[in-house]
Amino acid sequence: MAMLRSVTTIFLLLIIGSAICFAQPRMRAFGGRQVMRYKTKDDSLQLLTVQQKIDELISKKKFRQRTLDSLMEIQKQLYERTYFVMVYEPRRDLVLSDSLVKFENLDEVYGVSVYKKKEIPAIVFQCKNLIELEIIGCQLNELPAQLSELPNLTRLYLFNNSGTKSLRLPKNNTIRILDIKTRQPALLPRSYKNFSALDLLDLSENKLTRFPKGARHNKNLKELNLQRNELTLQQRLKKHKSLERLALHSNKISEVPPSIKNFPNLRKLNFNLNQVSRVHKNIGRLKNLEQLSFYTNRLTAIPDGVYDLPRLTEIDLFYNEIEEIGPRFVNWKNLTTLYLSHNKLTTLPENIDTLKMLTGIYVWENRIGKIPDAIGNMRQLRFLRINHNYLKTIPQSFFRLPNIEEIDFSHNYITEVPESIFNYPKLKIIAIVNNPWTKETWEMIRRKTEELRKREVYVHISEE
């Protein structure tokens, strides 16, 4: 099997692939697509030129990493100058309401899209096995009570409704998923209580400036999506007893308020891509929280209350300005994944082996000068990414780890490693690029690389 030349190349291909997708209209499951707009025509032409250069470069067997990095940075800057317009169209896997007259048996229709109507056509309510209903570009002030006559209807999508007032919801005990997108947040329902079976409420991309209060009485609501709005959380948050998953990424939040405690059963909480610099200690009262993410914010320290979350299994603190992991991290007895890359860490805790369940440590792009000896006691550890730091040595204890699958020590100051670094029985990926190896170590690395590649282990030892 032909081997890819390097782990970094794999990662770059993934990033570039995502960027290519990002450059195209992004299709959504609900039939919406984000169409990219450019501030100037020149930006559009330049982005196309840069993308072509990237494609040409990675198609070569050898290329300079620095050249690729430079092109990627230009591409990133161009993307930052773009914006998106959301366009909603009927999903292709749904039947247009205008086409229902062609069906001899409406019981065979499971999904319908109503597109640009003043009201929902009566024939829709004859589809007794209907599961999904999509309503796009209509002019409704209230949803019809006949929805309750569709016993299997569980998913309702309502996009760009242009009513004249806040949408009223009828009583319904079957709809579990409600997704509303509107250019006018004042048209959103004031209350969702009438949808008693509601499990997931998606109000993302509605230009909301205040946390919606209308769902706090929905006893079965488990998930609330509020991403890509304009929320600040400056008002007091009402209690949502049943909520387990709350998505708040891409808003305008700078401070997590004391009332965050009013989501006592949260298991997953996402603050990604905000400007959070302060977090009230009451976050520590979310004792059921398992996943917490502050990816790309402005934290200078791990918030005190976060150390009081004993059920955390995953914490993402990528892209902040955190300088240390405080001693109370030992409370994270159930933590399996620690994401702390792109911060200002200078060390890892000497007693990091306290985290017996930890399988992944991701701390690249920091200022770490030493790996603690205790890491050798972490029997569950499978992934260690500590590239782009200031390491000079690797502790001997590290070579005792039985379950290591992926290692990245690239871009450090390591001069020697023993052969045992290549002998992990479960090793799948190893990257040790750009270290000042001694001549003897480099010769050993090249020899072991050939052996590993025969075992189909991805090995990255050079930027060429």
Secondary structure as GFF3:
##gff-version 3
##sequence-region A 1 464
A	DSSP	alpha_helix	7	23	.	.	.	ID=ss1
A	DSSP	beta_strand	26	27	.	.	.	ID=ss2
A	DSSP	beta_strand	32	38	.	.	.	ID=ss3
A	DSSP	alpha_helix	41	58	.	.	.	ID=ss4
A	DSSP	alpha_helix	65	80	.	.	.	ID=ss5
A	DSSP	beta_strand	82	88	.	.	.	ID=ss6
A	DSSP	beta_strand	95	96	.	.	.	ID=ss7
A	DSSP	three_ten_helix	97	102	.	.	.	ID=ss8
A	DSSP	three_ten_helix	106	108	.	.	.	ID=ss9
A	DSSP	beta_strand	111	115	.	.	.	ID=ss10
A	DSSP	three_ten_helix	122	126	.	.	.	ID=ss11
A	DSSP	beta_strand	132	136	.	.	.	ID=ss12
A	DSSP	three_ten_helix	145	149	.	.	.	ID=ss13
A	DSSP	beta_strand	155	159	.	.	.	ID=ss14
A	DSSP	beta_strand	177	181	.	.	.	ID=ss15
A	DSSP	three_ten_helix	185	187	.	.	.	ID=ss16
A	DSSP	beta_strand	200	202	.	.	.	ID=ss17
A	DSSP	beta_strand	223	225	.	.	.	ID=ss18
A	DSSP	beta_strand	245	247	.	.	.	ID=ss19
A	DSSP	beta_strand	255	256	.	.	.	ID=ss20
A	DSSP	three_ten_helix	258	262	.	.	.	ID=ss21
A	DSSP	beta_strand	268	270	.	.	.	ID=ss22
A	DSSP	beta_strand	278	279	.	.	.	ID=ss23
A	DSSP	three_ten_helix	281	285	.	.	.	ID=ss24
A	DSSP	beta_strand	291	293	.	.	.	ID=ss25
A	DSSP	three_ten_helix	304	308	.	.	.	ID=ss26
A	DSSP	beta_strand	314	316	.	.	.	ID=ss27
A	DSSP	three_ten_helix	327	331	.	.	.	ID=ss28
A	DSSP	beta_strand	337	339	.	.	.	ID=ss29
A	DSSP	three_ten_helix	352	354	.	.	.	ID=ss30
A	DSSP	beta_strand	360	362	.	.	.	ID=ss31
A	DSSP	three_ten_helix	373	377	.	.	.	ID=ss32
A	DSSP	beta_strand	383	385	.	.	.	ID=ss33
A	DSSP	three_ten_helix	396	400	.	.	.	ID=ss34
A	DSSP	beta_strand	406	408	.	.	.	ID=ss35
A	DSSP	three_ten_helix	419	422	.	.	.	ID=ss36
A	DSSP	beta_strand	429	431	.	.	.	ID=ss37
A	DSSP	alpha_helix	439	454	.	.	.	ID=ss38
A	DSSP	beta_strand	458	460	.	.	.	ID=ss39
###
